[in-house]
Every structure is written in C-alpha cells, then in structure tokens.
Amino acid sequence: MPLVNSILNIAALLLWISWRASRFDPLARPMASTLVGTLRKAGSSRTGDWTYPLVIAGLLLIRAVFYWQVGPALNWTPRLELPATLLPFRSDLLDRILLFSLLSFGNLLAPLYLWLLFLAMINRRMPDMDRWQRMVRLNLWPVGRWHWALQLFLPMLATVLVWLALRPLLERVQALPAAPFSARWLAQGWFVWAGWFLSVKYLIAALLLGHLVNSHVYLGRHPLWDYASASAAPLLRPLRWLPLRTGRVDFSPVVAIALVFGGDHFASIALARAFPL
C-alpha cells in the first residue's frame, strides 16, 4: 500500500505540473506577431484549465475511499512521514483517511515549490527572455520576483503557520498526542520546512550534473542545457578559487555535489536528533 500511495502521489503531481505548464502553451495565448499567433487552438482553453484540478481532486478522493475500503482488511495504518514527526492515520475512518490523502499529496507538492523558489533565488538576475526562468517565475506568481531574503523567509513562516493551524486537527484525529501549546510546536513547524528545503539537494545535483555533461559532451543546442549551465554558475562561484580544473576537465561540479550531500547528511542527523520520529 505505501508503494501504491507513492505512485498515486506522483501521478497527482504530474497532473499538477501539466496543469501549471498548460498556461505556457504558445497556442493557448497566441501573439499576432508570430506564426503561432495565426493559429487558433480548437476547443475552449477554460475547460482545460478546470480539467486538471478536478481530476486531481477526484484522484485524491477516490484513493481515500479505496484506502478506506481496503486498508482495514489489510490491517494497514497509513503513516505520513514529515521531517519533524511521523503521523499515523486510521484507515477505517473515512474523514481521517481523506485527510491523509490530502496531506500526503501536499507533502510532495510543497518541496516542488521550494525547488522553484530556489531556482528563482539563484537566477534572480536572469531575464524573462529565458523560457525556463520565465516559467519558474510565473508559477510562483508575484513571489517569483521578490527579494531572495523574502523568498527564503516567507515559505518558512508560511510552513510554521500552516503547521500551527493543522496541529489541533491532527490532535483531534489522534495523529498527534494532545499537548498544550508550547515553543515545540513552532520548532516542529520550522523543522518541517527545513526538511523540505533539504530536498533541494536533488535539484542541485541535477543542475550540476547537467552542467558537467553539457560542458564535456556535445548534446546539441537545447534551452534546457543552457538553463542548467546558467543555474549551475552561481552554485559553483564559491569554488572558483580552488584548483579544480585540469586541462579541459573541470571537477568543481563533482566537488560541489559532494559538499552538498555531505552537508545534507550532517543536517539530517541534526534534525533527527532534535526531533526523533
């Protein structure tokens, strides 16, 4: 069942990404000055705008009903693993398993937007002429153009506030033991954000590997490879003073990946010791 839940989460996330990417379809908002602008897309775009959210909501609801029907027979207790705690939910109660379905998807969606914020921060000087950076900023709405300090602080504050709002509900459904308000609540919210933010290491590794391959292997001209190299440049800037280049081979991306995962390892240990599951 955990594998099924993970697959359905990924399916819902892909639907979300498709929904958000559909607004960048050149046929959806054509410009008269381009050849694409002379084409007209068949059908109404408004219907497509509503289709994805409805399908996602239906998927989350249907899988909750499925868990409710099958979970008790399998003696399955769904558990939502957050960076700060482990939340168990009873599968024999529909309202609780529905809450698990929603929060499980949110636990995958929130890191995605932190990745987008990270791209907005490191590429804040990149113009909107770059299609990929424009897509990042438009997905973040006005937040994509805010100062990097606000982009870093406000998601942390929002995560803490959402955690404080959800905490009484989680206690009511017995996913958390009842406890009076304390500074530990605030700390747990911060650690949830920190754990999500640490997942940026996978994005950093992908950007650096893309830059490394693009620098040494000709893969043709594609905007994605250029964007990966442009995004890797600010990440490698602190290592410029080290003698990591031998001839035409640059080892700085490899060293940077090792430093990122090494730092993440020690940070994860610190989080686990501060709030053991």
C-alpha positions in Angstrom: 0.0 0.0 0.0 2.8 2.5 0.7 4.1 1.9 -2.9 0.6 2.4 -4.3 0.3 5.6 -2.4 3.6 6.9 -3.7 2.7 6.1 -7.3 -0.6 7.9 -6.9 1.1 10.9 -5.4 3.5 11.0 -8.3 0.6 10.8 -10.7 -1.2 13.6 -9.0 2.0 15.7 -9.0 2.4 15.1 -12.8 -1.1 16.2 -13.3 -0.4 19.4 -11.3 2.7 20.1 -13.3 0.8 19.5 -16.6 -1.9 21.9 -15.4 0.6 24.6 -14.5 2.6 24.1 -17.7 -0.5 24.3 -19.9 -0.6 28.1 -19.4 2.7 28.3 -21.2 1.3 26.6 -24.4 2.1 29.0 -27.2 -1.2 28.1 -28.8 -3.1 29.0 -25.6 -2.1 32.6 -25.6 -1.0 33.3 -29.2 0.7 36.5 -30.2 -0.3 38.1 -33.5 3.3 38.9 -34.4 4.3 35.2 -34.6 3.4 32.4 -36.9 1.9 30.6 -33.9 -0.3 33.6 -33.4 -2.0 33.0 -36.7 -3.2 29.6 -35.4 -6.2 29.1 -33.3 -6.5 26.2 -30.9 -9.6 24.1 -31.3 -11.8 24.0 -28.2 -12.0 26.2 -25.2 -9.0 26.7 -23.0 -11.2 27.4 -20.0 -12.4 23.8 -20.0 -8.8 22.6 -19.9 -7.9 25.0 -17.1 -10.6 23.3 -14.9 -9.9 19.7 -16.0 -6.6 19.1 -14.2 -7.7 20.4 -10.8 -10.9 18.4 -11.0 -9.0 15.3 -12.0 -6.5 15.8 -9.1 -9.3 16.3 -6.6 -11.1 13.2 -7.9 -7.9 11.2 -7.7 -7.3 12.2 -4.1 -10.9 11.5 -3.1 -11.2 8.1 -4.9 -7.9 6.8 -3.5 -9.1 7.8 0.0 -12.3 5.8 -0.5 -10.2 2.9 -1.8 -7.9 3.1 1.3 -11.0 3.2 3.5 -12.4 0.0 1.9 -9.1 -2.0 1.6 -7.0 -0.6 4.4 -8.8 -2.3 7.4 -8.8 -5.7 5.6 -5.0 -5.4 5.2 -4.5 -4.1 8.7 -2.8 -1.1 7.1 -2.1 2.1 9.1 -1.2 4.9 6.8 1.7 7.0 8.1 2.7 10.4 6.9 6.5 10.8 7.4 7.3 14.5 7.9 10.8 15.9 8.7 9.7 16.7 12.2 7.4 13.8 13.1 5.5 10.7 12.0 1.7 11.0 11.7 -0.4 7.7 11.8 -3.9 7.7 10.5 -6.7 5.2 11.0 -7.8 3.7 7.7 -11.2 2.6 8.9 -12.5 6.1 9.3 -13.2 8.0 6.0 -12.6 11.5 7.3 -9.2 10.6 8.6 -8.0 8.7 5.6 -9.2 11.6 3.4 -7.1 13.9 5.5 -4.1 11.6 5.0 -4.7 11.6 1.2 -4.7 15.4 1.1 -1.7 15.8 3.4 0.3 13.1 1.6 0.0 14.9 -1.7 0.8 18.2 0.0 4.0 16.6 1.4 5.1 16.1 -2.2 3.8 19.4 -3.6 5.4 21.7 -1.0 9.0 20.7 -1.8 8.3 21.2 -5.5 7.6 24.9 -4.9 10.6 25.2 -2.6 12.6 24.0 -5.6 11.0 26.6 -7.8 11.8 29.3 -5.2 15.4 28.1 -5.1 15.7 28.5 -8.9 14.2 31.9 -8.6 16.7 32.9 -5.9 19.9 31.7 -7.7 18.7 33.0 -11.1 17.2 36.3 -9.8 19.3 38.2 -12.4 18.3 36.1 -15.3 15.9 37.9 -17.7 12.5 36.7 -18.6 13.8 36.1 -22.1 14.8 32.7 -20.8 11.8 30.5 -21.2 12.6 28.2 -18.3 13.2 31.0 -15.8 10.0 32.7 -17.0 8.1 29.5 -16.4 9.6 29.4 -12.8 8.6 33.0 -12.0 5.1 32.7 -13.4 4.5 29.5 -11.4 5.4 31.4 -8.3 3.2 34.4 -9.1 4.5 37.7 -7.6 6.7 35.7 -5.1 9.0 34.8 -8.1 10.1 38.4 -8.3 10.5 39.2 -4.6 13.9 39.7 -2.9 15.7 36.5 -2.2 15.6 37.1 1.6 11.7 37.2 1.4 11.7 34.2 -0.8 13.6 32.3 1.8 11.8 33.6 4.9 8.2 33.7 3.9 7.9 30.0 3.0 9.4 29.2 6.3 6.9 31.4 8.1 4.0 30.0 6.0 5.0 26.5 6.9 5.1 27.3 10.6 1.7 28.9 10.4 0.1 26.1 8.5 1.6 23.6 11.0 0.1 25.6 13.9 -3.3 25.6 12.1 -3.2 21.9 11.4 -1.9 20.8 14.8 -5.3 20.9 16.6 -6.9 19.0 13.8 -4.1 16.4 13.9 -4.6 16.0 17.6 -8.4 15.6 17.1 -7.9 12.7 14.7 -5.3 11.3 17.1 -2.4 11.6 14.6 -0.6 13.5 17.3 -0.9 13.3 21.1 -2.8 16.1 22.7 -0.4 18.7 24.2 -0.7 22.3 25.3 0.7 25.0 23.1 4.5 25.4 23.5 7.6 26.5 21.7 8.0 22.9 20.5 5.0 23.5 18.1 6.9 26.3 16.5 10.1 24.3 16.3 8.3 21.4 14.7 6.9 23.7 12.0 10.4 25.1 11.4 11.8 21.6 11.1 9.1 20.6 8.6 10.2 23.5 6.4 13.9 22.6 6.9 13.4 19.0 6.0 11.5 20.0 2.8 14.2 22.6 2.0 17.0 20.0 2.3 15.4 18.1 -0.6 16.8 20.9 -2.8 20.0 18.8 -2.9 18.5 16.6 -5.6 17.8 19.7 -7.7 21.3 21.0 -7.2 22.8 17.6 -8.1 20.7 17.5 -11.3 21.7 21.1 -12.3 25.4 20.4 -11.6 25.4 17.0 -13.5 23.6 18.7 -16.4 26.2 21.4 -16.5 29.0 18.8 -16.2 27.7 16.7 -19.1 26.9 19.8 -21.2 30.5 21.1 -20.7 32.2 18.0 -21.9 29.8 16.3 -24.2 28.1 17.9 -27.2 24.4 17.2 -26.9 23.1 19.7 -29.4 21.6 23.1 -28.8 18.7 23.0 -26.4 17.4 25.7 -24.0 17.3 23.2 -21.1 21.0 22.5 -21.2 21.8 26.2 -21.4 19.5 26.8 -18.4 21.2 24.0 -16.4 24.6 25.6 -17.0 23.4 29.1 -16.2 21.8 27.8 -13.0 25.0 25.9 -12.0 27.2 29.0 -12.4 26.1 30.7 -9.1 26.3 27.4 -7.3 29.9 26.9 -8.4 31.0 30.5 -7.8 32.3 29.8 -4.2 34.6 27.2 -5.6 36.3 29.3 -8.2 39.4 29.9 -6.1 40.1 26.2 -5.8 42.4 24.5 -8.4 39.8 22.0 -9.6 40.4 22.3 -13.4 42.8 20.0 -15.1 43.2 20.9 -18.8 39.7 20.9 -20.2 38.2 18.9 -17.4 36.5 20.8 -14.5 36.0 18.9 -11.3 34.2 21.7 -9.5 30.6 20.2 -10.2 31.7 16.9 -8.7 33.2 18.6 -5.6 30.1 20.8 -5.2 27.8 17.7 -5.3 29.9 16.0 -2.7 29.8 19.1 -0.4 26.0 19.4 -0.8 25.3 15.8 0.0 27.8 15.9 2.8 26.2 19.0 4.3 22.8 17.4 3.9 24.0 14.3 5.7 25.0 16.2 8.8 22.0 18.5 8.7 19.7 15.4 8.5 21.4 13.9 11.6 20.9 17.2 13.5 17.2 17.2 12.6 16.8 13.6 13.6 18.4 14.2 17.0 16.4 17.3 17.6 13.1 15.6 16.7 13.4 11.9 16.7 10.4 10.1 15.0 
